[in-house]
Amino acid sequence: MNNNITDEQAQQLLDGIVQICEQLDLESTQILDGLSRSLLSAAQAFGTKDLNVQIDNVGKVTVKLQD
C-alpha cells in the first residue's frame, strides 16, 4: 500500500477543506492555524512522532511530536 495519496485525492481533500473554511468565514491565518493544529492532532492520534511530507518544487512540512 502506498503511503501517499494521489493528486486527485489530495484535490478532493483540499476542496472539502476550502468549503468548510468558507462556511466558517475564516481568514488565511486562521486557516493555517487550524490546519497546523489538525495535522499535529492527527499525527498524535495515529501514533506518528515524526512525519515529513515533501512536494518537489513546492516545499516540505515536518512534524515532530514531543514525548
Beta strands, then each sheet from edge to edge (+ up, - down):
strand 1: 50-55
strand 2: 59-64
sheet 1: 1+ 2-
end
